[in-house]
Amino acid sequence: MAKIDFSSRRRILIAGGGFGGLACMRRLSELLPSSGYDICLLNSSPYHALKFRFHERVALTCPREHVRASLKLLAFASRARFIRDDLLAADFERKFLAGKKGEYPYDILVLALGAGAEFHSIKGVEEHSLNAYSLDGVERCARAVAGLLCYKNGEISRVVVCGGGLTGVEVAAQLRVKAGARRLEITIVEAGERLVPFESFPSERERVIRYLKRARINSVTNDPVAEAGESSLRLASGKKIEADLIIWCGGTRRAPLRGAGEGAFPVNGFLQSEEHPEVFSTGDFASVEEGDRFSNLLSAQRAIYQGKLAAENIARKESGEVLGEASYRPSGEVTALGDFDGVGELKGFVVTGITAAALKRAIGVKYLIELYSGLPLAAVRALAYPFRQT
Ligand SMILES: Cc1cc2nc3c(=O)[nH]c(=O)nc-3n(C[C@H](O)[C@H](O)[C@H](O)COP(=O)(O)OP(=O)(O)OC[C@H]3O[C@@H](n4cnc5c(N)ncnc54)[C@H](O)[C@@H]3O)c2cc1C
């Protein structure tokens, strides 16, 4: 296998061009002199995925370009290099990552590979469902939805969304924006007792349930999927649900990487591996040991926070300073219910309706500005995004 060496400068590898990896790359470029460091971003796809808009793409209510951004451009803006490769394994002893195209030695490594769909080993689910957790998955969903709406012209199509968490509810609600109840029959199947497990504000859940009823979206709770077939699902209770399309929103698991163990990658409060102090990890890939309950909430907010902190700690480590400890506090969470409705909380206040929908978009713009600033064209595009719908 080809060994790809970068230069005589200190090599910093960032594995994963999601929110955590990009925030880390950007902050590193601000903190470290490019003369002494070679920063390289590795990602399997050439694009950064704007996951908080995936529900819109699944339902074909936004173009593909609005859910992705070129990693080559983003790396260029941070004076970093981008290499597209599918990473397969990590060797922490010999300090390199192995991908399909080559091996990548490092002095400092940031693991930010995120998470993909978790199918819980349920029979048939991986083969017979599409999922809303990756750019590829979302594009496949979008094509399938387009197919249902084009080819079954006049007939009603049945979409089953498996998973009644925030992702599943957003996807189902957005599908209803795209097609009325005469075109699409939408059912959410949830294994747990309740849809949308909001911890602090039960009133929000009630609002979601009222919205789903109004939008004529069916829901089945407390009945896990037992098996998926080509055109139907069997639930644990024995109930069978016919489906032209099954969209899996049933949870995530850390991206696989041989040599990096199973489950979320453990790091200390400095986001650093205890065993290999030159290895840092952020976002959905990482698990902060001894952190409080907020430390491991999977969100873009948390990934960006951790990406920046990892970069700051790398700079501190390089100059022999004391590292800073993570103390992440989420500012809130907002769920879209179609284009003009939503629920959530921000800094302890409940937000609903069009305010919540607008807030969701404003938060999206904030992420984009944080990640894109320094890249004027992309920043302008980011600012234009709330106003451009198809
Ligand atoms: C549908 C959906 C909606 C969401 N909505 C919101 C929201 O509204 N607000 C919010 O805060 N959070 C939201 N989230 C959660 C948020 O998107 C994630 O927590 C966040 O993306 C995590 O960032 P990350 O950098 O850890 O990983 P990711 O953003 O997943 O990035 C990981 C990157 O690593 C790459 N990668 C993975 N494996 C490999 C490999 N083997 N080789 C090379 N590259 C690889 C991937 O291609 C990807 O680019 C949503 C998630 C989903 C799925």
The ligand as a MOL file (V3000), in Angstrom:
LIG
                    3D

  0  0  0     0  0            999 V3000
M  V30 BEGIN CTAB
M  V30 COUNTS 53 58 0 0 0
M  V30 BEGIN ATOM
M  V30 1 C -31.0500 13.9590 10.2690 0
M  V30 2 C -30.2450 14.6390 11.3300 0
M  V30 3 C -30.6420 15.8890 11.7980 0
M  V30 4 C -29.8930 16.5380 12.7710 0
M  V30 5 N -30.2910 17.7730 13.1990 0
M  V30 6 C -29.5400 18.4260 14.1090 0
M  V30 7 C -29.8920 19.7390 14.5310 0
M  V30 8 O -30.8920 20.3030 14.0930 0
M  V30 9 N -29.1010 20.3580 15.4410 0
M  V30 10 C -27.9880 19.7470 15.9570 0
M  V30 11 O -27.2820 20.3580 16.7750 0
M  V30 12 N -27.6320 18.5020 15.5910 0
M  V30 13 C -28.3740 17.8300 14.6800 0
M  V30 14 N -28.0290 16.5650 14.3030 0
M  V30 15 C -26.8620 15.9210 14.9210 0
M  V30 16 C -25.5910 16.4630 14.3080 0
M  V30 17 O -25.7050 16.5600 12.9020 0
M  V30 18 C -24.4160 15.5580 14.6740 0
M  V30 19 O -24.3620 15.4490 16.0710 0
M  V30 20 C -23.1320 16.1770 14.1200 0
M  V30 21 O -23.1360 16.0910 12.7100 0
M  V30 22 C -21.8980 15.4650 14.6670 0
M  V30 23 O -20.7770 16.0370 14.0760 0
M  V30 24 P -19.4570 15.1770 13.8810 0
M  V30 25 O -18.4280 16.1000 13.3410 0
M  V30 26 O -19.1440 14.4270 15.1090 0
M  V30 27 O -19.8340 14.0570 12.8050 0
M  V30 28 P -20.4350 14.1770 11.3370 0
M  V30 29 O -21.0260 15.4970 11.0940 0
M  V30 30 O -21.2520 12.9570 11.1630 0
M  V30 31 O -19.1230 14.0580 10.4220 0
M  V30 32 C -18.3600 12.8900 10.3410 0
M  V30 33 C -17.6190 12.8940 9.0150 0
M  V30 34 O -16.7520 11.7700 8.9870 0
M  V30 35 C -16.8350 11.1430 7.7150 0
M  V30 36 N -16.4950 9.7310 7.8740 0
M  V30 37 C -17.1540 8.7960 8.5960 0
M  V30 38 N -16.5200 7.6090 8.4970 0
M  V30 39 C -15.4430 7.8060 7.6970 0
M  V30 40 C -14.3890 6.9660 7.2350 0
M  V30 41 N -14.3110 5.6790 7.5580 0
M  V30 42 N -13.4430 7.5060 6.4430 0
M  V30 43 C -13.4760 8.8220 6.1040 0
M  V30 44 N -14.4590 9.6590 6.5110 0
M  V30 45 C -15.4260 9.1630 7.2970 0
M  V30 46 C -18.2790 11.3600 7.2840 0
M  V30 47 O -18.3850 11.3030 5.8650 0
M  V30 48 C -18.5470 12.7630 7.8200 0
M  V30 49 O -18.2220 13.7450 6.8660 0
M  V30 50 C -28.7430 15.9050 13.3100 0
M  V30 51 C -28.3440 14.6510 12.8410 0
M  V30 52 C -29.0830 14.0220 11.8520 0
M  V30 53 C -28.6180 12.6800 11.3380 0
M  V30 END ATOM
M  V30 BEGIN BOND
M  V30 1 1 1 2
M  V30 2 1 2 3
M  V30 3 2 2 52
M  V30 4 2 3 4
M  V30 5 1 4 5
M  V30 6 1 4 50
M  V30 7 2 5 6
M  V30 8 1 6 7
M  V30 9 1 6 13
M  V30 10 2 7 8
M  V30 11 1 7 9
M  V30 12 1 9 10
M  V30 13 2 10 11
M  V30 14 1 10 12
M  V30 15 2 12 13
M  V30 16 1 13 14
M  V30 17 1 14 15
M  V30 18 1 14 50
M  V30 19 1 15 16
M  V30 20 1 16 17
M  V30 21 1 16 18
M  V30 22 1 18 19
M  V30 23 1 18 20
M  V30 24 1 20 21
M  V30 25 1 20 22
M  V30 26 1 22 23
M  V30 27 1 23 24
M  V30 28 2 24 25
M  V30 29 1 24 26
M  V30 30 1 24 27
M  V30 31 1 27 28
M  V30 32 2 28 29
M  V30 33 1 28 30
M  V30 34 1 28 31
M  V30 35 1 31 32
M  V30 36 1 32 33
M  V30 37 1 33 34
M  V30 38 1 33 48
M  V30 39 1 34 35
M  V30 40 1 35 36
M  V30 41 1 35 46
M  V30 42 1 36 37
M  V30 43 1 36 45
M  V30 44 2 37 38
M  V30 45 1 38 39
M  V30 46 1 39 40
M  V30 47 2 39 45
M  V30 48 1 40 41
M  V30 49 2 40 42
M  V30 50 1 42 43
M  V30 51 2 43 44
M  V30 52 1 44 45
M  V30 53 1 46 47
M  V30 54 1 46 48
M  V30 55 1 48 49
M  V30 56 2 50 51
M  V30 57 1 51 52
M  V30 58 1 52 53
M  V30 END BOND
M  V30 END CTAB
M  END
